[in-house]
Each structure stands twice: as structure tokens, then as C-alpha cells.
């Protein structure tokens, strides 16, 4: 398994969807790291205390060459464990901890 990783500020609805499906989805990045390639995005390490989000591990190795501390799982090049579903990339995860602050 790879991890732990975490995502911050996922809405309570998104956290519930992740827990129900066992999957994290991601769209193409915007902003400074803009791309047309869908990617699941996260941060290295445990979910910081007091933050809304999820902590997870996965059997899918992060992309090589990602920004240090910010792992991604891209649909291109095609590889096992990363599913391309419409405009999204998705990976299976095991949630280790979640915090939802409404």
C-alpha cells in the first residue's frame, strides 16, 4: 500500500461519496499546474488535526515526477489502477481517517 495521503476541504457530501464508493475522483488541474489530463490530487502524509478532509492509502503508486508533497494519479499514460471515467480520473482507496466540519 502507498500512503498515507490526505485531501483537505472535501465537502461533507464528497467525503460521504468517498466512504460509500471507496474511490477518489479528480478532474484536470486548474491554476498554476493547469493541464487537460484528469488527475486525482492529494497531499503526502497524515490529515492535519482540526482540518476537514480524509486520510487514505491506496494500492496505486503515485505518478512519478509529481510536485514534491503533492502526489497525483493521472489517466495518461494509461496504467493499472487509474480509471478514466468521462472528465475524471479515479482510484480505489482505503480511508484511514476522516474529519467533517460542517
Number of C-alpha atoms within 10 A of each C-alpha: 10 12 21 17 22 24 24 16 14 18 14 16 10 15 20 14 14 19 16 9 10 15 16 23 22 21 19 18 15 9 6 6 8 9 12 10 17 24 27 22 22 21 19 15 16 16 22 14 7 9 15 19 21 25 24 23 18 19 13 17 16 19 16 9 8 11 11 8 11 15 22 20 25 25 23 13 9 10 12 10 15 22 19 19 13 8 13 18 24 22 22 19 21 18 20 15 12 21 19 16 12 6
